Amino acid sequence: MEKYSKWRDPGTGIQPFLPIVPPRTVSPVFIALLGPFSLVHSIGRTILLGIVALLHVILVDGICLVFIPIPPLYRLVSSALTALTCRLALVLMGYWWITTDIYSPKRGKNGVSQISKVSPKKGDLMITNWTSYVDVLYLAFRHNPTFLLPIFSAESTNLSTTHKGKTGRHTGTGSAQIASSTSLSQPPLIGYQPISLINLIAKTGSLPSTYHELPKVGTYYKTLREARRKEGRPIVIFPEGTTSNGRSILRFAEGTLDETDFTGTGNDQGLVWIKYIRHSPPTPFSASATCPLPNPIKHLVTSMLYTPTPYPNRSLHIRTLHPSASPSSPSFLPSEILNNAPGGLDIAVGKDHKSVWRESIATVLAETGRIRRTKGMGWVEKGTFLEYWAKRK
């Protein structure tokens, strides 16, 4: 849309924040005729999903707490019940089958087959993209991890661009304008805050939390190394800080994935897993599962549960980078990865050489998912988009 061209990435032309609209290839009359039936089965699935959510709160967030004095038993029971409730929720949303595969830049099947049965464990770190609450449910079902979100100081951001406050035709969308980029300064990173499954689902689409003062000691981790050492489960981090519409990977939040999180020695240095989660494209009978706006409940009801057919068929594909090529591997050389990327090392990191690890991880995540990166669009730019979206609506 022309009016949202300000948030079109100058390097790729992709708009990563707009909700994806399903194609209109089916007669509206036919869809209207299905309306009464759609309402009935959608209400039924909504009630069932509510029951599943209530069971999760009672069993996992309630009864399971009695096992906390015995950590191994608590993790076992909590993981089993979380897997059950999350898988039921995914089925009610139409995810009958979930496919996975392991990607390796190295040719041959020997390395892939040897690691295919290994799964993340305590001390491991999973780095993944974030497009929907469905991603969160899958990760909880499969790994029952500790979810971390980056948190930032509440310093104001400054806009430095040639077309501040302008949208639509004021910005231009042709090739002559592609060199003009919007540059927003990001407030400094404070650390990483653990967040529960229910709260993370509710936060889908929202911006990262900012604080005028440091949070209480013990409520956040200053580094990923600290989190991996102290948490009794694998760690999941969404370095984008917020959700996109799945058409690209957003620019990683500055300060995240620092070199010190991956280098050095110690017992806390487990494997680093790179995972890309891809959703099936929308159809006339199945809306997009991606949720770039901060309205997960509305999206769940109107897009995931209210469908023309009683059994929506959605697919979810998880693509994992082989650990031998991940940041935990001795053969992982950030400078070499960026030198082989378009533009080379200097273009990738510019004057910020502290971002070498972050940029190299973003590069391998994009390669794993076979998707492009929108380097000019991150969570700060999404903040201005949400402000404009609210005014337009």
Secondary structure as UniProt FT lines:
FT   HELIX           2..7
FT   TURN            10..12
FT   HELIX           28..33
FT   HELIX           35..59
FT   TURN            60..62
FT   HELIX           63..67
FT   TURN            68..69
FT   HELIX           71..92
FT   TURN            93..94
FT   STRAND          98..103
FT   HELIX           110..115
FT   TURN            116..117
FT   TURN            122..123
FT   STRAND          125..128
FT   HELIX           133..143
FT   STRAND          146..153
FT   STRAND          159..160
FT   TURN            162..165
FT   HELIX           168..170
FT   HELIX           175..177
FT   TURN            178..179
FT   STRAND          183..184
FT   STRAND          189..195
FT   HELIX           197..202
FT   TURN            203..205
FT   STRAND          210..211
FT   TURN            217..218
FT   HELIX           224..230
FT   STRAND          235..237
FT   TURN            239..240
FT   STRAND          249..250
FT   TURN            254..255
FT   HELIX           259..261
FT   TURN            267..268
FT   STRAND          272..279
FT   TURN            284..285
FT   HELIX           296..299
FT   HELIX           300..305
FT   STRAND          316..321
FT   HELIX           323..325
FT   TURN            327..328
FT   TURN            330..331
FT   HELIX           334..340
FT   TURN            342..343
FT   HELIX           344..349
FT   TURN            350..351
FT   HELIX           353..355
FT   HELIX           356..369
FT   STRAND          373..374
FT   TURN            375..376
FT   HELIX           379..392
//
